[in-house]
């Protein structure tokens, strides 16, 4: 029982550490692109633009060169996008928050 609690506690700490790293402000991954994770707040395919609200309540605007990258996504979804230095979306990934196992007996 104690071993299970220790493992669950370690998993929780690991998940929180990862969430803190991912939820940070736009992370520079190389000289010409950035990764942003958050909730899709606005998406206008006609105007080829949108906004993401990060977990730190920062709003990041972006433009689309390939609207097909957003196929199947809607406002309110958690996503991760890679943006170039002009704020254009290069890649989109839908993200989910991992579920932790129950500690019930």
Order of alpha helices (4+ residues) and beta strands (2+ residues): alpha-beta-beta-beta-beta-beta-beta
